[in-house]
């Protein structure tokens, strides 16, 4: 199914429309392979350095919310395309990607990656080009070809009227400039992937910025995306290389002044360049008025340092596996994977200036896989004095200033420029680089000088060229306790200090090494119950560690010495859990119904457990008895199994895979032959946190399944965190299977077997499931399927249901229930009669599926809102146009019975809006056209006949979008996009198909999904309690999905209510409006099973 992604925000000019082809319906939903690509390596410049790749990153935080209400009616990788100017061409890597992933941001992440040549498509170039209202150009000689397209000289062959020149680059220069650079990129290349290049967005944001080349027109012609750009001249690297690898101090100083000014202007627009180097500074075309003017190109790694929504600095983060830039010139912070900020551009500029002046940087020449590490290490070890030896003092001062900048510190551009003012000649006309731009920028902000800032506090220097090592100690606030330290401890004295500490009730909490001597921290607050240690000549001694693991010790502290030896401390009483087969048996050792493990260990390559020999499983007994089992025996199994689970749950564990195959009887002929055992603890997990003693937190991951499909609980199918209710629901299915010989959902096959089985379970009422079964079995099923996530099961009550079925004499019962009787005596057996006053629970599986309207209301300041429902296709535009005339924009859409519902209000913040009613779900070509005009999807809906209504708006806070159409709910894709910084902002369904829209810049810090075969009331309430609010809804005839998010900016009033009604909630909406509650989202679909 198609997934599409918008570019990052593009031009506001509505004339920048690509020439698109008529859409073709994809009747077979085939996945067609297309070519896609990563961004080129930043080192993949004209000298073909292959240094670095980048990875997208983001920061997530949570906020808590307040008031939430639910009511019910009584009736019911934009990958950025690098805009290479004129003679600059790039290379890329080729890979295959199915057609269900497109984006109009270039189909790539925001980072450059290692590159290789990409031939793209063999489609011929047009002989003449006219895009975005541009004049007609004839393609002349080819300037170059690379992975990011082909660059040609374009010569104008026909003038254009002033009325046609509507693009941002439609300027007076066209009267005299007839030669431009034309950059072509095929729409199916990895740089476009059927969407316009991301580079367009960056140029639009920086359009008119000092030192950034102009893009006059852009658009699509045939199969190619085309940019009409300024023709530029050589790069600074070309100038330096052609001048025998030298450059005068006067020229480098002029470059410094102008480059700082260009970066200042770019930073003022909220962007950092991310790849400052000599190859990316170009001069104007030789012989033109701009031949001495400096331009900064290659905006492929440009990112925002200022959040476009809040206006604040982006949050700090560090991802050591992420690198962005070119190894030679990148800042140390970029090497270390820290979030890019203004200081990084300036540090890269400093290295660029020193390279041009000295001809070489101290870290050139490193090779190999660890080149980045060695270069970064050398940069950190090189002081400004060493780096700038034989350079005039201003260069050293500039380096000192920029390498000491903090992450979010405002650079003093005026001060940096003033450093070089004394070097350049006094006459601007004879300077080798035109600095008029810097002078204009300086006049706007007011030039500061060094003398005016003599009172500035001196900063601590961080790179002194004199490496030093020190002790780093960390202190935590604790209640008063005993703590002891030892340092400079030799190997032979180590055990003596440890034994003395153990005698005094102290355990090792931390260890370290210096000069092959050891330091120990021992205190009484570790909570450990036992501890062992080993001093080994190896780093680390694997065999010894594995032996201790088998004894239930866990590593609590380690240290290594310079000679390669290590000290490993392992403790008991830690909070660490190894959820393995053997460790669960250890934790549950002696528990009623769990077989004993006598010995365990490792022999050769195998781990071995010596266990009790048991007899046949319940499945074996059932299978060998002609697929039948007596009611009396199944009732005994129920009593004993509930008792076994109660005991296991009391130890804090849930089994996770209850089924007939995992219940075994004792060995035939032994005293235990009628005793029941529960085995196979491989999926056992903790329902109670071992540290806090509280119930583990609720979560849902629809892509995670644990258990056996036939017997698993519905919650396990839906990926919810396991709890006690799941074991009991699986036990209920086990009992019905043994009694009836078959479950209603047996027989499904195929990839969607799990979905079909879960759907059938939800649609099967306890009455239907337990027909022809004694009443206690139906009652047991009703109780367990209605349990809440963290509800305490009433084991005694469940056991009492079956007491009336089994015979009165325990000695003749087919299953030994002595264990259940002992467990019951310990807790005190409750009976049905003792709980007659218990409140009846609402049934959630009635076997009568129903669909309803789900409407979500948010507290807002008083505003105008309007709704329309049961709107036919022919009336749709009329209602929308009338609303637009009244200053209203669409905020939400939905469909019921192939008729549309619209919510329009004055609080969207949109500035313009377009919509399309299409017979396709969704119309890819139209969406991509609007993305190119800077519209973003703000609402979507699908009808049962497969048609769709898509609303796209300007004035949103989104920076980039991606969408996917799928035959099932695409949670894996959503999860992948979350990691790339996208959040779900709109959803829709058409029949059984889903469409999910995800956006960057959505203003959320976290997001979760609640997916169910009915309205997921419990999950929504738990998410509300954790500070989430519903931000998108959609439902099919089978499932309902609600997306809940944590906003980055906490609203003044966080009240949110939901309403479910059989008819459109027109009578309820006015009541909500009276309380300043306005519809935020609406959909129609499954709410009851």
C-alpha positions, -999 to +999 in steps of 0.1 A: +000+000+000+014+034-008+032+054+018+041+089+009+061+116+026+061+153+020+092+173+018+101+196+046+081+228+044+082+244+009+075+277-006+044+297+002+042+307-035+012+289-050+027+292-085+053+266-077+032+237-091+047+207-106+035+194-139+018+161-129+004+132-148-031+118-145-033+093-116-037+056-124-056+035-099-036+006-084-062-021-085-039-048-075-021-029-048+011-044-061+044-034-045+065-022-073+103-018-068+116+016-074+150+032-069+157+052-039+188+066-023+205+079+008+220+113+009+256+114-002+284+112+023+295+146+033+330+138+024+318+127-011+329+160-026+348+167-057+378+149-042+356+119-034+362+117+004+340+090+019+339+099+055+306+100+072+270+091+073+242+106+094+212+093+113+181+112+123+177+120+160+151+134+183+144+140+220+113+127+237+099+139+271+066+134+289+042+157+306+014+148+329-022+159+324-052+166+346-089+164+340-104+137+317-139+126+312-156+099+291-193+099+285-217+078+265-252+085+253-280+066+267-291+054+233-257+038+226+138+100+055+123+133+045+155+129+032+167+162+020+178+166-016+210+185-016+207+215-039+240+216-058+247+248-075+257+248-112+290+230-114+286+210-081+273+175-086+269+148-061+271+110-059+249+085-041+243+049-031+218+027-049+193+005-031+159-010-038+127+000-020+091-011-026+067+013-041+047+016-009+072+040+005+073+074-012+080+109+000+080+143-015+110+151+007+133+130-014+127+097+002+157+101+024+165+110+060+179+144+069+215+132+068+241+125+042+254+089+038+281+071+020+276+074-017+281+058-051+271+066-086+234+063-094+224+062-131+189+069-121+165+065-151+172+062-188+143+086-196+155+112-220+158+148-208+135+173-225+151+196-251+134+226-236+125+234-200+098+257-186+087+252-150+070+272-123+062+301-146+098+304-158+109+315-193+117+288-218+152+274-216+172+254-241+195+228-225+231+234-234+263+216-223+264+193-194+282+206-163+282+174-144+263+143-132+261+126-099+238+107-076+218+138-069+210+145-106+224+161-136+234+198-140+233+215-174+237+250-187+204+266-196+200+294-221+168+314-223+152+313-257+120+333-251+112+361-228+084+360-202+059+386-193+059+402-159+027+386-151+043+352-156+071+358-132+054+349-100+081+328-084+103+341-056+132+343-080+113+364-106+137+394-103+150+421-125+182+402-131+163+382-158+165+413-180+202+408-184+210+372-173+202+347-200+223+318-187+214+297-157+221+263-142+195+237-147+195+208-122+175+177-132+165+148-110+144+119-122+112+115-101+119+078-096+155+083-084+164+077-048+168+115-044+131+121-052+112+088-049+082+103-066+084+135-046+101+169-049+136+174-034+139+186+002+164+212-009+135+233-021+123+238+014+157+250+026+161+274-002+126+287+003+133+293+040+166+310+032+154+328+000+170+362-002+194+355+026+228+370+022+253+347+006+228+320-004+224+315-042+191+322-057+167+295-070+146+314-095+121+287-105+115+251-097+089+226-107+084+193-125+084+187-162+076+152-174+096+127-152+121+153-139+122+177-111+140+209-122+156+238-104+166+270-123+195+284-103+222+311-105+253+301-124+282+302-099+320+301-102+348+282-086+348+270-049+374+282-024+390+248-027+394+253-064+410+287-059+433+273-033+442+243-054+448+263-085+470+287-066+496+260-057+478+252-024+483+287-010+461+317-002+470+351+011+463+363+046+444+392+032+421+370+012+415+345+040+406+374+064+381+387+038+367+352+036+364+351+074+345+383+075+321+374+047+316+338+058+308+348+094+283+373+081+267+346+059+264+322+088+250+350+110+222+356+085+215+319+080+214+314+118+190+343+122+166+323+100+167+294+125+190+271+104+225+258+108+244+247+077+259+215+091+287+211+065+309+242+063+340+235+043+360+251+014+342+231-012+309+246-001+320+282-004+317+293-041+325+326-058+303+343-084+306+336-121+340+350-134+335+382-153+301+390-137+295+417-111+294+389-085+327+373-093+342+384-059+311+377-040+310+346-017+281+321-016+275+292+007+260+262-010+251+225-004+222+228+021+217+191+023+226+189+060+210+221+070+189+216+102+169+239+125+186+250+157+155+270+166+122+252+170+098+265+144+068+261+168+081+274+201+108+297+188+131+282+214+164+265+209+160+228+201+167+204+230+202+190+236+208+153+229+238+130+222+238+100+199+274+088+197+264+066+167+253+096+147+277+118+126+268+147+104+293+166+083+327+161+067+353+144+089+381+169+082+361+200+090+333+188+114+332+201+149+341+179+178+304+180+189+294+166+155+319+138+159+304+130+193+268+129+179+255+159+197+226+179+184+237+205+159+238+241+169+253+274+158+287+267+174+292+238+150+291+259+119+316+284+134+340+257+145+339+242+110+345+276+096+375+280+119+390+248+105+383+259+070+401+292+075+432+275+090+432+250+061+432+277+035+459+297+053+482+268+063+474+243+035+469+214+060+452+205+092+470+184+119+445+156+116+447+149+079+460+116+068+442+092+091+426+062+074+406+031+083+373+023+100+382+043+131+393+074+111+365+095+127+376+085+162+413+093+155+404+127+139+382+137+168+408+127+193+434+147+175+411+178+173+406+176+210+443+173+217+452+202+195+452+235+213+443+268+194+479+279+198+492+247+181+465+248+154+472+285+146+510+286+149+524+308+122+489+324+118+481+360+127+467+363+162+431+370+152+428+335+138+439+320+171+415+342+190+386+332+167+394+295+172+395+300+210+361+318+210+342+293+189+355+260+204+345+273+238+309+281+228+281+264+248+254+244+230+227+271+230+250+302+234+244+331+212+276+337+191+290+372+191+293+375+153+302+412+155+331+404+178+343+377+156+342+399+125+360+427+143+390+404+149+397+404+112+390+441+104+426+450+112+440+425+086+420+434+055+429+465+036+410+498+042+397+501+007+368+476+001+371+481-037+405+463-038+397+435-014+400+400-030+366+391-016+336+414-016+326+422+020+297+446+012+273+420+025+290+417+058+290+455+061+252+456+054+245+429+080+268+447+105+249+480+100+216+463+107+226+449+140+252+475+151+289+465+150+304+457+184+342+459+189+367+442+211+372+473+232+335+475+241+336+441+257+366+443+279+344+436+309+334+402+295+342+374+319+370+352+305+359+317+296+376+286+309+396+271+280+386+235+272+413+225+247+447+233+261+468+207+242+479+192+275+459+161+281+453+152+317+436+124+337+417+128+369+394+110+393+358+116+386+335+109+415+297+112+417+277+118+449+240+110+456+220+123+485+211+094+508+199+089+543+228+086+568+246+053+564+280+038+568+304+040+538+341+031+535+366+037+508+400+021+500+424+033+473+458+024+459+450-012+469+474-038+455+461-071+442+474-090+472+456-068+497+423-067+479+406-097+495+416-086+529+398-053+526+367-069+511+365-096+538+369-069+566+341-049+550+318-079+547+323-086+584+312-051+592+280-055+571+293-036+541+292-046+504+311-032+474+291-006+455+317+007+431+352-002+420+379+016+399+415+013+389+444+037+386+480+028+378+471-009+381+460-003+417+424-006+429+399+017+446+369+002+465+337+019+477+318-002+503+286+008+521+256-006+540+230+008+515+234-016+486+206-040+496+227-070+485+224-102+505+256-119+493+286-110+471+315-127+454+344-112+434+372-123+411+405-106+402+414-120+368+442-114+343+415-114+316+392-086+307+366-101+314+368-138+326+337-152+308+337-187+323+337-174+359+309-149+352+287-175+337+293-198+366+280-171+390+251-163+368+240-199+372+242-194+410+219-164+406+246-138+411+246-107+389+274-083+380+271-052+402+305-035+397+334-040+373+368-022+368+397-028+344+434-020+348+459-007+323+476-041+323+444-058+310+433-074+343+399-069+357+380-069+390+344-082+387+320-080+416+288-101+415+260-099+440+227-115+451+198-094+462+200-071+432+169-059+414+182-074+381+160-100+364+171-126+339+138-137+324+151-171+313+137-205+316+159-216+345+157-183+365+119-185+366+121-220+380+145-207+407+121-179+416+091-202+417+110-231+433+087-249+458+056-232+444+025-254+443+022-271+409+057-262+396+081-291+391+113-292+410+147-285+395+172-305+414+204-294+397+214-271+369+247-262+352+267-262+320+285-291+303+304-283+272+282-262+249+250-271+267+231-258+297+215-286+316+186-288+341+179-319+362+141-319+368+114-342+380+102-367+355+065-360+348+038-378+329+014-370+300+000-336+293-037-328+294-036-327+256-021-362+255-049-374+279-076-357+258-061-370+225-058-405+237-094-405+250-109-400+216-108-362+220-131-362+250-128-355+287-155-358+314-171-328+330-159-340+364-123-342+353-123-308+336-139-293+368-111-308+389-085-294+364-101-260+368-099-261+406-063-272+406-052-250+377-067-218+393-049-227+425-015-232+407-019-198+390-029-182+422+003-194+438+024-184+408+008-149+407+015-145+445+052-148+436+048-118+412+049-138+379+024-146+351+029-177+331+022-162+297+014-195+278-013-214+296-026-243+274-033-281+276+002-290+264+017-271+294-003-289+321+013-322+329+003-350+353+027-368+375+045-400+364+021-429+360+023-453+389+039-428+412+021-411+442+019-379+420+002-395+390-030-376+396-012-344+406-013-314+381+019-295+372+023-263+351+055-263+330+072-243+302+081-210+319+099-196+289+073-168+285+068-160+322+071-123+330+067-102+361+033-085+367+046-070+399+077-047+399+103-064+421+117-030+433+085-011+441+061-040+447+036-022+425+018-035+394+039-030+363+027-001+341+002-005+313+013-003+277+002-015+243+024-026+214+002-040+186+032-055+169+042-077+199+025-111+205+034-136+233+017-169+237-001-195+216-027-182+191-054-207+199-054-200+237-039-165+241-060-138+256-074-110+235-051-086+253-020-107+243-032-106+207-034-068+209+001-065+224-009-052+258+014-057+288+008-091+304-010-094+337-029-120+358-061-117+337-043-131+307-034-164+324-070-168+336-085-161+301-061-186+285-072-211+312-108-205+304-101-213+267-082-244+278-111-257+299-136-252+271-113-269+246-110-300+268-147-301+274-160-294+239-131-306+219-129-275+197-128-237+200-148-215+175-117-199+161-098-230+151-090-235+114-078-200+104-047-200+083-024-175+066-004-144+076-034-127+092-043-157+113-037-139+145-060-110+135-088-133+124-085-154+156-086-123+178-115-109+159-134-142+164-126-143+201-140-108+205-171-116+186-178-148+206-199-141+237-195-163+268-229-178+261-219-189+226-185-202+237-200-222+265-231-235+249-237-271+261-213-265+290-224-264+327-232-229+339-200-226+361-179-226+330-198-198+314-197-178+347-159-184+349-154-171+313-176-140+320-156-132+351-121-135+336-128-117+302-141-087+321-111-083+344-092-050+343-055-048+337-044-045+373-074-060+390-069-086+417-086-119+405-109-135+430-094-169+428-115-183+457-147-172+439-136-189+407-128-221+425-161-221+443-179-221+409-167-257+403-170-271+438-206-282+431-195-302+400-167-324+415-175-353+437-176-349+475-148-375+481-114-361+471-100-396+471-119-406+440-115-374+420-097-379+387-073-350+395-058-345+429-071-312+444-052-314+477-030-285+466-060-263+459-075-271+493-042-262+511-039-229+492-076-222+500-071-228+537-042-203+538-062-175+523-097-185+536-121-198+510-148-173+499-181-185+485-205-172+460-230-164+487-206-142+506-203-118+477-239-112+467-234-075+473-207-072+447-215-047+420-223-063+386-197-056+359-205-043+325-201-070+299-177-062+271-182-092+248-219-096+240-216-113+205-236-084+190-211-061+172-222-025+168-208+006+151-211+041+165-199+077+162-169+084+184-165+121+190-137+137+210-141+171+227-113+194+240-117+224+262-111+256+242-117+293+246-150+303+231-149+301+193-171+295+163-176+259+153-199+244+127-208+208+118-224+192+088-233+155+085-250+132+060-234+154+033-236+139-002-206+143-026-224+169-047-231+192-017-196+189-001-180+219-019-209+241-012-207+237+025-169+241+026-170+273+005-197+288+027-176+280+058-145+295+042-165+327+035-173+329+072-137+325+082-140+288+091-116+259+081-121+222+083-106+207+114-120+171+111-138+149+086-155+115+088-177+092+067-208+070+075-227+051+048-208+069+021-219+103+033-196+129+048-194+147+081-175+180+084-163+199+114-153+235+106-141+261+131-123+293+135-095+280+158-074+260+134-048+286+128-048+277+091-043+304+065-055+285+034-071+252+027-078+229-003-097+196-005-102+168-029-130+142-031-114+113-050-126+078-060-092+066-048-079+059-013-058+081-014-051+101-046-013+102-045-007+126-074-030+153-060-015+151-025+020+155-039+010+185-060-003+202-028+028+193-009+048+211-035+026+242-028+034+240+009+000+225+019+000+197+044-027+170+051-047+182+081-078+159+079-087+128+059-117+104+057-125+074+037-159+059+027-169+023+024-170+025-014-133+032-014-135+070-021-117+095+001-118+131+012-084+147+018-081+182+033-048+200+031-039+233+048-014+261+049-004+275+083+001+242+100+031+236+122+042+206+103+076+205+086+073+172+067+047+145+062+045+109+053+015+086+048+009+050+043-022+030+031-024-005+044-048-035+045-041-038+082-033-013+109+004-005+102+018-002+137+053-014+127+055+014+102+043+039+128+069+027+153+096+031+127+084+067+119+083+075+156+120+068+157+125+092+128+107+121+146+073+117+130+040+116+149+005+105+137-016+136+129-045+121+109-060+087+103-088+073+081-103+041+069-121+029+038-137-005+042-110-025+059-081-004+047-062+021+069-045+054+059-021+069+085-006+104+081+025+112+102+042+146+104+074+161+117+070+193+138+036+181+151+042+196+186+042+163+205+068+149+228+054+113+230+027+093+214+009+059+219-018+039+201-048+022+215-061-005+191-090-028+199-120-046+184-142-024+205-139+011+220-107+008+242-121+025+273-098+011+299-066+019+278-078+055+272-084+061+309-050+048+317-034+070+291-053+100+303-040+094+338-005+094+323-009+128+307-019+117+271-047+132+251-065+118+221-053+135+189-065+112+161-092+086+157-103+061+130-123+029+129-132+002+105-161-023+108-138-045+129-115-023+149-112+012+165-078+030+168-072+060+189-038+079+190-030+097+222-002+122+225+017+143+250+018+180+238+051+198+241+032+229+253+008+221+281-027+237+274-042+259+300-072+236+303-066+199+296-101+187+299-110+161+273-142+141+269-154+114+245-188+105+234-202+074+216-236+077+199-255+056+174-265+087+155-244+118+147-241+136+181-258+168+169-280+170+201-250+166+223-226+190+205-245+221+216-244+209+252-206+206+249-203+240+233-221+255+263-193+241+285-166+254+260-159+219+248-154+217+210-151+187+187-115+179+181-119+146+163-147+124+150-150+090+133-175+062+128-168+025+133-167-005+156-173+002+193-190-029+206-182-066+201 
